[in-house]
């Protein structure tokens, strides 16, 4: 929705930000600067660096206990590899994790701290590497294709590393939740010759499911949005292809627009008659929400284990 210039000061301002005079509205009740803030989590989560440091510490501890993951290639590019954290349980269910990072940064190894929750519960945890958007000329479609091919590889090769090909699940956070949302709406029969229900469930935390407002924000400086990309890579517009139950979540301290994206996506999935669980993390910012996916008693960890039909390990 585009509106005329509004009087008064800006409404959507991050904590500690200084509101200025409102400019013309570019989407809903956001002016351009507000929309840029709405798709930049850093001003809303000042402890981002501290969260990253403690997760790095947890990764070191997890790797010391579990050992190095098995590193396998799912495609021909050097970056197209995945980390497999195995379990002794035979034909184990599989959680494939897609990292976030505004489509610009991130690596599979940074999710090592999440692995223990699933390995201890008798599941296999797989973390993906794929190109960032700056390496593919701003084309998100390349990244979606990589995640789809990784899922297809896991489905076809699950038995070779002790996994159950009929119990493959997908989880993603932030821009990884955007990618996961699109991948969950893949036509597996048409595109890969795989069963319609290749993915048995998915979890999308703090993602973006309608790229139109994102295309109006500062993210357009590094993503080459086109009408085709917005239509093809917005999960909100692809709900007819969604067959797996899905968990959608956000934190109460995230930007208002990220909260709206997740709330509206959950409502749309429900209205389409598809199974959905919507979770709101009280008192969590964007980066703190992700930590809970690596805690068997955390909001997301518990939800993901439930989705996979598992319970936290008893020590």
Backbone as numpy.savetxt, mean C-alpha at the origin, in Angstrom:
# Nx Ny Nz CAx CAy CAz Cx Cy Cz
-14.03 19.32 -8.23 -14.87 20.50 -8.23 -13.98 21.73 -8.23
-14.23 22.65 -9.13 -13.45 23.87 -9.20 -14.32 25.01 -8.75
-13.79 25.85 -7.87 -14.59 26.94 -7.34 -13.89 28.26 -7.52
-14.59 29.31 -7.19 -14.02 30.65 -7.25 -13.17 30.89 -6.01
-12.40 31.98 -6.05 -11.57 32.33 -4.91 -12.44 32.49 -3.68
-11.95 31.98 -2.55 -12.70 32.01 -1.32 -12.08 33.03 -0.36
-12.90 33.69 0.42 -12.40 34.61 1.42 -11.88 33.85 2.62
-11.15 34.54 3.48 -10.69 33.92 4.71 -9.36 33.21 4.53
-8.97 32.50 5.59 -7.69 31.81 5.61 -7.86 30.35 5.20
-6.75 29.71 4.88 -6.78 28.31 4.47 -7.28 27.43 5.60
-8.02 26.38 5.23 -8.64 25.48 6.21 -7.81 24.23 6.47
-7.19 23.68 5.43 -6.49 22.41 5.54 -4.99 22.67 5.68
-4.57 22.89 6.89 -3.19 23.27 7.17 -2.58 22.26 8.12
-1.39 21.74 7.83 -0.76 20.77 8.73 -0.40 21.39 10.06
-0.22 20.56 11.08 0.15 21.09 12.40 1.41 21.94 12.32
1.32 23.13 12.90 2.46 24.02 12.87 2.55 24.87 11.63
1.71 24.59 10.63 1.72 25.38 9.40 1.02 26.71 9.59
1.39 27.65 8.77 0.81 28.99 8.87 -0.16 29.19 7.72
-1.46 29.27 8.03 -2.43 29.45 6.96 -2.30 30.82 6.31
-2.45 30.83 5.01 -2.45 32.08 4.27 -3.81 32.34 3.67
-3.96 33.40 2.91 -5.24 33.67 2.24 -5.57 32.54 1.28
-6.81 32.18 1.21 -7.23 31.09 0.33 -7.21 31.53 -1.12
-6.72 30.63 -1.97 -6.76 30.86 -3.40 -7.98 30.21 -4.01
-8.06 30.17 -5.34 -9.18 29.49 -5.99 -9.20 28.01 -5.63
-10.39 27.46 -5.46 -10.51 26.04 -5.15 -10.18 25.22 -6.39
-9.38 24.16 -6.20 -9.02 23.31 -7.33 -9.63 21.92 -7.21
-10.01 21.52 -5.98 -10.66 20.22 -5.79 -11.38 20.25 -4.46
-12.67 19.86 -4.47 -13.50 19.93 -3.27 -13.32 21.30 -2.62
-12.93 21.34 -1.33 -12.74 22.65 -0.70 -11.26 22.96 -0.47
-10.40 22.45 -1.35 -8.97 22.69 -1.27 -8.54 23.73 -2.31
-7.71 24.69 -1.87 -7.01 25.48 -2.86 -5.74 24.72 -3.24
-4.94 25.26 -4.15 -3.80 24.50 -4.66 -2.78 24.18 -3.56
-2.46 25.13 -2.73 -1.46 24.86 -1.69 -1.98 23.84 -0.69
-3.26 23.92 -0.37 -3.85 22.94 0.54 -3.82 21.54 -0.06
-4.08 21.44 -1.36 -4.07 20.13 -2.00 -2.65 19.57 -2.02
-1.67 20.44 -2.24 -0.28 19.98 -2.18 0.04 19.45 -0.79
-0.39 20.15 0.25 -0.20 19.67 1.62 -0.92 18.34 1.82
-2.11 18.22 1.24 -2.94 17.04 1.45 -2.30 15.77 0.93
-1.41 15.89 -0.07 -0.74 14.72 -0.62 0.75 14.70 -0.29
1.08 15.34 0.83 2.45 15.30 1.36 2.35 14.99 2.85
2.71 13.77 3.23 2.51 13.35 4.62 3.51 13.97 5.59
4.68 14.36 5.10 5.74 14.80 6.00 5.33 15.93 6.95
4.63 16.99 6.47 4.27 18.06 7.40 3.26 17.63 8.47
2.58 16.52 8.24 1.57 16.05 9.18 2.14 15.01 10.15
3.35 14.56 9.90 3.97 13.53 10.73 5.44 13.91 10.95
5.65 14.78 11.94 6.99 15.33 12.16 7.97 14.30 12.68
7.48 13.16 13.13 8.37 12.13 13.67 8.73 11.08 12.63
8.57 11.39 11.36 8.84 10.41 10.30 10.24 9.84 10.41
11.24 10.68 10.63 12.62 10.20 10.71 12.82 9.27 11.90
12.19 9.58 13.02 12.33 8.74 14.21 11.67 7.38 13.99
10.52 7.38 13.34 9.84 6.11 13.04 10.72 5.25 12.13
11.34 5.89 11.14 12.21 5.14 10.23 13.41 4.54 10.98
13.96 5.28 11.93 15.11 4.78 12.68 14.73 3.57 13.54
13.58 3.63 14.19 13.21 2.49 15.03 12.83 1.28 14.19
12.27 1.51 13.00 11.98 0.38 12.13 13.26 -0.25 11.60
14.28 0.57 11.33 15.57 0.03 10.91 16.18 -0.83 12.02
16.02 -0.39 13.26 16.51 -1.18 14.38 15.77 -2.50 14.48
14.46 -2.46 14.28 13.67 -3.69 14.32 14.02 -4.62 13.17
14.36 -4.05 12.02 14.78 -4.87 10.88 16.05 -5.65 11.21
17.01 -4.97 11.83 18.26 -5.64 12.20 17.99 -6.81 13.14
17.10 -6.59 14.12 16.78 -7.65 15.07 16.07 -8.81 14.39
15.16 -8.51 13.47 14.43 -9.56 12.76 15.37 -10.38 11.89
16.28 -9.72 11.18 17.21 -10.43 10.31 18.18 -11.28 11.13
18.55 -10.78 12.32 19.45 -11.56 13.18 18.77 -12.84 13.63
17.46 -12.79 13.83 16.72 -13.97 14.30 16.33 -14.89 13.15
15.80 -14.31 12.07 15.28 -15.12 10.96 16.34 -15.51 9.96
17.41 -14.75 9.90 18.40 -14.95 8.85 18.04 -14.17 7.60
18.96 -14.13 6.66 18.72 -13.41 5.41 17.60 -14.08 4.62
16.75 -13.29 3.99 15.69 -13.88 3.16 16.27 -14.50 1.89
15.51 -15.39 1.30 15.87 -15.94 -0.01 15.53 -14.88 -1.06
16.51 -14.50 -1.84 16.34 -13.44 -2.84 16.13 -14.09 -4.20
14.97 -13.83 -4.81 14.61 -14.45 -6.08 14.19 -13.39 -7.09
14.41 -13.69 -8.36 14.03 -12.79 -9.44 12.64 -13.16 -9.96
11.79 -12.14 -10.13 10.48 -12.38 -10.74 10.41 -11.81 -12.15
11.48 -11.12 -12.56 11.52 -10.54 -13.89 12.95 -10.31 -14.33
13.16 -9.81 -15.54 14.51 -9.71 -16.11 15.33 -8.52 -15.62
14.70 -7.46 -15.14 15.46 -6.29 -14.68 16.17 -6.60 -13.36
17.28 -5.91 -13.13 18.02 -6.11 -11.89 17.17 -5.83 -10.66
16.28 -4.83 -10.74 15.46 -4.44 -9.59 14.32 -5.43 -9.34
13.99 -6.25 -10.33 12.80 -7.11 -10.25 13.10 -8.38 -9.46
13.24 -8.16 -8.15 13.53 -9.27 -7.24 12.64 -9.15 -6.01
12.54 -10.25 -5.27 11.73 -10.26 -4.07 12.44 -11.03 -2.97
12.12 -10.67 -1.74 12.70 -11.30 -0.55 11.69 -12.27 0.03
12.08 -13.52 0.24 11.18 -14.54 0.78 11.64 -14.93 2.17
10.78 -14.69 3.15 11.02 -15.12 4.52 10.18 -16.37 4.76
10.83 -17.52 4.84 10.11 -18.78 4.87 9.74 -19.25 6.26
8.96 -20.31 6.29 8.50 -20.93 7.53 8.66 -22.44 7.40
8.67 -23.12 8.53 8.76 -24.58 8.51 7.42 -25.24 8.21
6.34 -24.47 8.28 5.02 -25.05 8.03 4.87 -25.41 6.55
4.38 -26.60 6.24 4.21 -26.98 4.83 3.03 -26.26 4.19
3.16 -26.00 2.89 2.10 -25.33 2.11 1.53 -24.14 2.88
2.41 -23.24 3.21 2.06 -22.09 4.04 1.39 -21.00 3.21
0.45 -20.28 3.82 -0.11 -19.11 3.14 0.97 -18.04 2.97
0.75 -17.13 2.03 1.77 -16.16 1.64 1.21 -14.75 1.72
1.95 -13.86 2.37 1.63 -12.43 2.38 2.68 -11.70 1.56
2.28 -11.15 0.42 3.16 -10.35 -0.43 2.99 -8.89 -0.03
4.09 -8.24 0.35 4.02 -6.85 0.80 4.60 -5.90 -0.25
3.85 -4.79 -0.49 4.25 -3.76 -1.45 4.53 -2.48 -0.68
5.78 -2.05 -0.68 6.16 -0.88 0.11 5.67 0.42 -0.50
5.58 1.43 0.33 5.26 2.78 -0.12 6.51 3.63 -0.25
6.28 4.95 -0.31 7.37 5.90 -0.48 7.07 6.94 -1.53
5.77 7.31 -1.62 5.33 8.33 -2.58 5.66 7.96 -4.02
5.80 6.65 -4.30 6.20 6.09 -5.59 7.66 6.41 -5.92
8.35 7.12 -5.04 9.69 7.64 -5.36 10.83 6.89 -4.67
10.57 6.32 -3.51 11.64 5.68 -2.74 11.10 4.39 -2.12
12.00 3.67 -1.45 11.60 2.45 -0.75 12.34 1.24 -1.29
12.47 0.23 -0.42 13.12 -1.01 -0.83 12.56 -2.16 -0.01
12.67 -3.35 -0.56 12.09 -4.53 0.07 12.67 -4.78 1.46
13.97 -4.55 1.63 14.65 -4.88 2.87 14.12 -4.08 4.06
13.58 -2.91 3.80 13.08 -2.07 4.88 11.84 -2.66 5.55
11.25 -3.69 4.96 10.07 -4.34 5.55 10.44 -5.59 6.33
11.73 -5.85 6.53 12.15 -7.06 7.24 11.52 -7.17 8.61
11.31 -6.04 9.29 10.76 -6.09 10.65 9.34 -6.64 10.67
8.63 -6.59 9.55 7.27 -7.12 9.50 7.24 -8.63 9.43
8.33 -9.22 8.94 8.32 -10.65 8.58 8.02 -11.56 9.76
8.55 -11.25 10.95 8.40 -12.16 12.09 6.95 -12.44 12.42
6.10 -11.43 12.33 4.67 -11.61 12.65 4.08 -12.75 11.83
4.43 -12.84 10.56 3.83 -13.82 9.66 4.57 -15.16 9.71
5.88 -15.11 9.76 6.65 -16.34 9.86 6.31 -17.08 11.15
6.24 -16.36 12.26 5.91 -17.00 13.54 4.51 -17.59 13.55
3.61 -17.01 12.76 2.24 -17.51 12.68 2.09 -18.64 11.65
3.20 -19.03 10.99 3.15 -20.12 10.04 2.92 -19.71 8.61
3.23 -18.46 8.28 3.05 -17.96 6.92 4.39 -17.57 6.33
4.41 -17.40 5.03 5.57 -16.89 4.31 5.35 -15.40 4.06
6.37 -14.61 4.32 6.30 -13.17 4.08 7.23 -12.83 2.92
6.70 -12.13 1.93 7.48 -11.75 0.76 7.41 -10.24 0.58
8.56 -9.61 0.45 8.64 -8.17 0.23 9.22 -7.91 -1.15
8.59 -6.99 -1.90 8.95 -6.77 -3.30 9.87 -5.58 -3.50
10.74 -5.70 -4.49 11.45 -4.56 -5.05 10.91 -4.29 -6.44
10.85 -3.01 -6.81 10.39 -2.59 -8.13 10.93 -1.19 -8.37
10.86 -0.73 -9.59 11.36 0.59 -9.92 10.61 1.69 -9.18
11.29 2.79 -8.92 10.55 3.97 -8.48 10.17 4.77 -9.72
9.25 5.69 -9.53 8.65 6.35 -10.68 9.64 7.22 -11.44
10.67 7.73 -10.73 11.68 8.53 -11.41 12.53 7.73 -12.37
12.57 6.43 -12.21 13.36 5.55 -13.08 12.58 5.07 -14.30
11.28 5.36 -14.33 10.45 4.87 -15.44 9.70 6.03 -16.11
10.36 7.19 -16.10 9.85 8.36 -16.81 8.46 8.77 -16.34
8.23 8.65 -15.03 6.97 9.12 -14.46 5.76 8.25 -14.73
5.99 7.02 -15.18 4.88 6.14 -15.59 4.56 5.13 -14.50
3.47 5.34 -13.78 3.06 4.42 -12.73 2.66 3.06 -13.28
2.29 3.02 -14.54 1.88 1.75 -15.15 3.00 0.72 -15.13
4.24 1.16 -15.26 5.37 0.23 -15.21 5.44 -0.42 -13.84
5.22 0.37 -12.78 5.28 -0.15 -11.42 4.14 -1.13 -11.16
2.96 -0.80 -11.63 1.81 -1.71 -11.49 2.10 -3.03 -12.19
2.65 -2.95 -13.39 2.99 -4.16 -14.14 3.99 -5.01 -13.39
4.97 -4.38 -12.76 5.96 -5.14 -12.00 5.33 -5.87 -10.83
4.46 -5.20 -10.10 3.82 -5.85 -8.96 2.92 -6.98 -9.44
2.21 -6.77 -10.53 1.37 -7.84 -11.08 2.21 -9.04 -11.47
3.33 -8.81 -12.14 4.18 -9.93 -12.55 4.79 -10.63 -11.34
5.09 -9.87 -10.28 5.61 -10.49 -9.07 4.57 -11.42 -8.45
3.32 -10.95 -8.40 2.24 -11.79 -7.87 2.08 -13.05 -8.71
2.10 -12.89 -10.02 1.98 -14.05 -10.91 3.13 -15.03 -10.68
4.34 -14.51 -10.50 5.50 -15.37 -10.24 5.31 -16.15 -8.94
4.86 -15.47 -7.90 4.64 -16.14 -6.62 3.57 -17.23 -6.76
2.49 -16.92 -7.44 1.43 -17.91 -7.65 1.97 -19.15 -8.34
2.78 -18.95 -9.38 3.27 -20.07 -10.18 4.41 -20.84 -9.51
5.13 -20.19 -8.61 6.32 -20.81 -8.02 6.18 -21.09 -6.53
5.00 -20.88 -5.97 4.82 -20.98 -4.52 5.30 -22.32 -3.96
5.00 -23.40 -4.63 5.35 -24.71 -4.09 6.86 -24.91 -4.00
7.62 -24.21 -4.81 9.08 -24.38 -4.81 9.73 -23.84 -3.55
9.04 -22.95 -2.84 9.59 -22.44 -1.58 8.65 -22.71 -0.40
7.82 -23.74 -0.53 6.99 -24.18 0.58 5.68 -23.47 0.75
5.29 -22.68 -0.24 4.04 -21.92 -0.14 2.86 -22.62 -0.77
1.69 -22.15 -0.40 0.44 -22.68 -0.95 -0.03 -21.73 -2.05
-0.01 -22.15 -3.31 -0.43 -21.26 -4.39 -1.89 -20.86 -4.33
-2.67 -21.57 -3.52 -4.08 -21.23 -3.38 -4.36 -20.33 -2.18
-3.31 -19.87 -1.53 -3.48 -18.95 -0.41 -2.46 -17.82 -0.50
-2.60 -17.02 -1.55 -1.72 -15.89 -1.78 -2.49 -14.60 -1.47
-1.90 -13.76 -0.62 -2.53 -12.51 -0.19 -1.59 -11.35 -0.50
-2.16 -10.14 -0.55 -1.40 -8.95 -0.90 -1.64 -7.87 0.14
-0.58 -7.17 0.54 -0.73 -6.04 1.45 0.15 -4.90 0.97
-0.29 -3.67 1.20 0.49 -2.52 0.78 0.17 -1.30 1.61
1.15 -0.41 1.72 0.97 0.82 2.50 1.32 2.03 1.66
0.56 3.11 1.84 0.80 4.38 1.17 0.75 4.20 -0.35
1.80 4.63 -1.08 1.77 4.42 -2.53 1.78 2.94 -2.86
2.29 2.10 -1.94 2.18 0.66 -2.12 0.75 0.18 -2.01
-0.07 0.89 -1.23 -1.50 0.56 -1.16 -2.19 0.96 -2.46
-1.75 2.07 -3.07 -2.29 2.41 -4.39 -2.00 1.29 -5.38
-0.72 0.86 -5.43 -0.36 -0.22 -6.36 -1.13 -1.49 -6.04
-1.27 -1.80 -4.75 -2.00 -3.01 -4.35 -3.46 -2.93 -4.76
-4.06 -1.77 -4.60 -5.46 -1.61 -4.98 -5.68 -1.90 -6.46
-4.77 -1.41 -7.30 -4.88 -1.67 -8.73 -4.63 -3.15 -9.03
-3.64 -3.73 -8.38 -3.31 -5.15 -8.62 -4.45 -6.05 -8.16
-5.13 -5.68 -7.09 -6.27 -6.46 -6.62 -7.43 -6.43 -7.60
-7.41 -5.48 -8.53 -8.47 -5.40 -9.55 -7.96 -5.85 -10.92
-6.97 -6.71 -10.92 -6.41 -7.26 -12.15 -7.32 -8.34 -12.74
-7.39 -8.39 -14.04 -8.08 -9.49 -14.74 -7.04 -10.59 -14.94
-6.90 -11.47 -13.96 -5.84 -12.47 -13.98 -6.01 -13.48 -15.11
-7.24 -13.79 -15.45 -7.49 -14.75 -16.54 -7.02 -14.16 -17.86
-7.45 -12.96 -18.16 -7.15 -12.32 -19.44 -5.67 -11.97 -19.56
-5.09 -11.40 -18.51 -3.74 -10.86 -18.61 -2.63 -11.88 -18.31
-2.95 -12.91 -17.52 -1.89 -13.84 -17.10 -2.25 -15.32 -17.26
-3.48 -15.61 -17.66 -3.88 -17.01 -17.76 -3.95 -17.70 -16.41
-4.21 -16.92 -15.37 -4.31 -17.44 -14.01 -5.75 -17.37 -13.53
-6.09 -18.08 -12.45 -7.47 -18.05 -11.95 -7.91 -16.64 -11.55
-9.19 -16.40 -11.66 -9.76 -15.11 -11.27 -9.40 -14.75 -9.83
-9.42 -15.76 -8.96 -9.15 -15.53 -7.55 -7.69 -15.83 -7.20
-6.78 -15.41 -8.06 -5.35 -15.61 -7.79 -4.98 -15.04 -6.43
-5.51 -13.87 -6.10 -5.31 -13.28 -4.77 -6.54 -13.58 -3.92
-6.31 -14.14 -2.74 -7.41 -14.53 -1.87 -7.83 -13.42 -0.91
-7.07 -12.33 -0.87 -7.43 -11.21 -0.01 -6.36 -10.14 -0.09
-6.70 -8.94 0.37 -5.74 -7.85 0.32 -5.96 -6.85 1.43
-4.90 -6.16 1.78 -4.95 -5.08 2.78 -4.31 -3.85 2.18
-5.05 -2.75 2.19 -4.56 -1.47 1.67 -4.64 -0.43 2.77
-3.48 0.04 3.21 -3.43 1.03 4.28 -2.96 2.38 3.74
-3.77 3.39 3.96 -3.37 4.78 3.68 -2.96 4.98 2.22
-3.76 4.44 1.33 -3.45 4.55 -0.08 -4.28 5.58 -0.80
-4.10 5.63 -2.12 -4.85 6.52 -3.01 -5.52 5.66 -4.06
-6.80 5.83 -4.23 -7.58 4.94 -5.08 -8.29 5.69 -6.21
-8.22 7.01 -6.18 -8.69 7.87 -7.26 -7.54 8.85 -7.55
-6.92 8.69 -8.70 -5.73 9.49 -9.01 -6.06 10.90 -9.50
-7.33 11.19 -9.76 -7.63 12.52 -10.29 -7.18 13.64 -9.36
-7.59 13.66 -8.09 -7.12 14.75 -7.23 -5.61 14.74 -7.03
-5.00 13.56 -7.04 -3.54 13.47 -6.91 -2.87 14.17 -8.09
-3.49 14.04 -9.27 -2.92 14.64 -10.47 -2.94 16.16 -10.44
-3.76 16.73 -9.56 -3.84 18.18 -9.43 -2.85 18.71 -8.40
-2.20 17.81 -7.70 -1.29 18.20 -6.63 0.15 18.30 -7.13
1.05 18.61 -6.21 2.48 18.73 -6.55 3.08 17.41 -7.01
2.40 16.30 -6.77 2.92 15.01 -7.24 2.98 14.95 -8.78
2.25 15.83 -9.43 2.30 15.87 -10.90 3.65 16.35 -11.40
4.51 16.85 -10.50 5.84 17.30 -10.92 6.75 16.11 -11.23
6.40 14.92 -10.71 7.25 13.76 -10.99 6.48 12.55 -11.51
5.16 12.61 -11.52 4.35 11.57 -12.16 3.70 12.18 -13.40
3.83 11.52 -14.53 3.26 12.03 -15.77 1.82 11.52 -15.91
0.93 12.16 -15.16 -0.47 11.76 -15.19 -1.07 12.04 -16.56
-1.86 11.08 -17.04 -2.65 11.24 -18.25 -4.06 10.78 -17.94
-5.03 11.16 -18.75 -6.38 10.65 -18.52 -6.43 9.13 -18.52
-5.63 8.50 -19.38 -5.61 7.03 -19.44 -5.06 6.44 -18.15
-3.98 7.03 -17.65 -3.40 6.54 -16.40 -4.39 6.70 -15.25
-5.03 7.86 -15.17 -5.98 8.11 -14.09 -7.12 7.09 -14.15
-7.61 6.79 -15.34 -8.70 5.84 -15.47 -8.29 4.41 -15.21
-7.14 4.01 -15.75 -6.70 2.62 -15.65 -6.08 2.26 -14.32
-5.52 3.26 -13.63 -4.78 2.98 -12.40 -5.45 3.59 -11.17
-6.74 3.79 -11.24 -7.53 4.20 -10.07 -8.41 3.02 -9.69
-8.09 2.38 -8.56 -8.85 1.20 -8.14 -10.33 1.50 -7.96
-10.64 2.74 -7.59 -12.03 3.15 -7.40 -12.85 2.93 -8.67
-12.21 3.02 -9.83 -12.90 2.90 -11.10 -12.88 1.47 -11.65
-12.34 0.52 -10.86 -12.15 -0.84 -11.35 -12.80 -1.88 -10.44
-13.80 -1.47 -9.68 -14.36 -2.35 -8.66 -15.04 -3.58 -9.23
-15.41 -3.54 -10.49 -16.02 -4.72 -11.10 -15.04 -5.88 -11.17
-13.74 -5.58 -11.12 -12.71 -6.62 -11.20 -12.28 -7.12 -9.81
-12.77 -6.49 -8.75 -12.36 -6.88 -7.40 -13.13 -8.13 -6.97
-12.42 -9.21 -6.67 -13.08 -10.44 -6.26 -12.66 -10.88 -4.86
-11.57 -10.35 -4.34 -11.06 -10.78 -3.05 -11.55 -9.87 -1.93
-11.76 -10.41 -0.74 -12.07 -9.56 0.41 -10.91 -8.63 0.68
-11.21 -7.42 1.14 -10.19 -6.41 1.29 -10.33 -5.68 2.62
-9.20 -5.35 3.21 -9.14 -4.51 4.41 -8.60 -3.15 3.98
-9.26 -2.08 4.38 -8.84 -0.72 4.05 -8.70 0.04 5.37
-7.62 0.82 5.51 -7.36 1.45 6.80 -6.65 2.80 6.63
-6.81 3.65 7.63 -6.04 4.89 7.72 -5.94 5.30 9.18
-5.05 6.22 9.48 -4.90 6.75 10.82 -5.59 8.09 10.97
-5.96 8.43 12.20 -6.68 9.70 12.43 -5.77 10.92 12.34
-4.46 10.72 12.34 -3.53 11.85 12.27 -2.93 12.00 10.87
-3.51 11.32 9.90 -3.08 11.49 8.52 -3.73 12.74 7.92
-3.32 13.10 6.72 -3.92 14.27 6.09 -5.41 14.03 5.86
-6.22 15.08 5.91 -7.66 14.90 5.68 -7.97 14.22 4.35
-7.16 14.50 3.34 -7.43 13.93 2.03 -7.10 12.44 1.97
-6.03 12.01 2.63 -5.75 10.57 2.70 -6.86 9.86 3.47
-7.34 10.48 4.52 -8.45 9.87 5.25 -9.67 9.74 4.35
-9.97 10.79 3.59 -11.13 10.76 2.70 -10.97 9.69 1.63
-9.78 9.60 1.01 -9.56 8.60 -0.03 -9.87 7.20 0.48
-9.38 6.87 1.66 -9.58 5.52 2.19 -11.02 5.30 2.65
-11.60 6.31 3.26 -13.00 6.21 3.68 -13.92 6.03 2.48
-13.70 6.83 1.43 -14.55 6.74 0.24 -14.35 5.43 -0.51
-13.11 4.94 -0.54 -12.86 3.67 -1.22 -13.57 2.53 -0.50
-13.47 2.53 0.82 -14.15 1.49 1.59 -15.67 1.55 1.37
-16.22 2.75 1.33 -17.66 2.90 1.11 -18.05 2.42 -0.28
-17.21 2.70 -1.27 -17.51 2.28 -2.64 -17.44 0.76 -2.78
-16.45 0.14 -2.14 -16.35 -1.33 -2.18 -17.59 -1.94 -1.54
-18.00 -1.39 -0.41 -19.19 -1.90 0.27 -20.44 -1.72 -0.59
-20.57 -0.54 -1.21 -21.73 -0.26 -2.05 -21.78 -1.18 -3.27
-20.61 -1.64 -3.71 -20.54 -2.56 -4.85 -20.84 -4.00 -4.44
-21.11 -4.19 -3.15 -21.45 -5.52 -2.67 -20.26 -6.44 -2.49
-19.07 -5.86 -2.38 -17.85 -6.64 -2.20 -17.46 -6.66 -0.72
-16.87 -7.75 -0.23 -16.51 -7.84 1.19 -15.37 -6.89 1.55
-15.58 -6.04 2.56 -14.59 -5.06 2.95 -14.63 -4.86 4.46
-13.47 -4.68 5.05 -13.34 -4.29 6.46 -12.64 -2.95 6.49
-13.24 -1.97 7.15 -12.67 -0.63 7.21 -12.20 -0.35 8.63
-10.92 0.00 8.76 -10.32 0.23 10.07 -9.77 1.65 10.17
-9.96 2.27 11.31 -9.41 3.60 11.57 -8.51 3.51 12.79
-7.24 3.85 12.60 -6.28 3.79 13.69 -6.29 5.08 14.49
-6.81 5.01 15.71 -6.91 6.19 16.55 -5.53 6.64 17.06
-5.19 7.90 16.77 -3.94 8.45 17.26 -2.71 8.08 16.47
-2.89 7.48 15.30 -1.75 7.09 14.46 -1.60 8.05 13.29
-0.36 8.44 13.01 -0.11 9.16 11.77 0.20 8.17 10.66
0.51 8.70 9.49 0.72 7.88 8.29 1.78 6.80 8.51
2.90 7.17 9.07 4.03 6.25 9.19 3.88 5.31 10.39
3.21 5.77 11.42 2.97 4.91 12.57 1.98 3.80 12.23
1.05 4.07 11.32 0.10 3.03 10.92 0.83 1.82 10.35
1.86 2.05 9.54 2.54 0.95 8.86 3.21 0.02 9.85
3.71 0.58 10.94 4.38 -0.24 11.96 3.46 -1.33 12.49
2.17 -1.04 12.56 1.25 -2.01 13.14 1.08 -3.25 12.28
1.48 -3.18 11.00 1.41 -4.36 10.13 2.46 -5.39 10.54
3.49 -4.95 11.25 4.52 -5.85 11.73 4.36 -6.23 13.19
3.18 -6.02 13.73 2.89 -6.37 15.13 1.68 -7.30 15.13
1.82 -8.52 15.61 0.69 -9.46 15.56 -0.53 -8.98 16.34
-0.31 -8.05 17.28 -1.42 -7.51 18.07 -1.72 -6.06 17.68
-1.04 -5.58 16.66 -1.31 -4.24 16.15 -2.56 -4.23 15.29
-3.04 -3.04 15.01 -4.28 -2.91 14.24 -4.21 -3.64 12.91
-3.15 -3.41 12.14 -3.05 -4.03 10.82 -2.53 -5.46 10.88
-1.59 -5.73 11.78 -1.08 -7.09 11.90 -2.16 -8.07 12.25
-2.99 -7.71 13.21 -4.10 -8.59 13.60 -5.09 -8.76 12.44
-5.37 -7.65 11.74 -6.32 -7.72 10.63 -5.79 -8.59 9.50
-4.49 -8.48 9.22 -3.92 -9.28 8.13 -3.89 -10.75 8.49
-3.53 -11.06 9.71 -3.55 -12.47 10.14 -4.97 -13.03 10.08
-5.94 -12.25 10.52 -7.34 -12.69 10.43 -7.74 -12.96 8.99
-7.34 -12.06 8.09 -7.68 -12.22 6.69 -7.10 -13.52 6.14
-5.91 -13.89 6.63 -5.23 -15.09 6.16 -5.65 -16.34 6.92
-6.57 -16.17 7.88 -7.03 -17.32 8.65 -6.03 -17.80 9.67
-5.18 -16.87 10.15 -4.12 -17.22 11.10 -4.32 -16.50 12.42
-3.59 -16.97 13.43 -3.57 -16.32 14.73 -2.14 -16.01 15.11
-1.93 -15.01 15.97 -0.57 -14.73 16.42 0.05 -15.95 17.08
1.35 -16.11 16.88 2.06 -17.23 17.47 2.06 -17.11 18.98
1.97 -18.25 19.68 2.09 -18.26 21.14 3.51 -18.60 21.50
4.17 -17.69 22.16 5.57 -17.91 22.54 5.66 -18.68 23.86
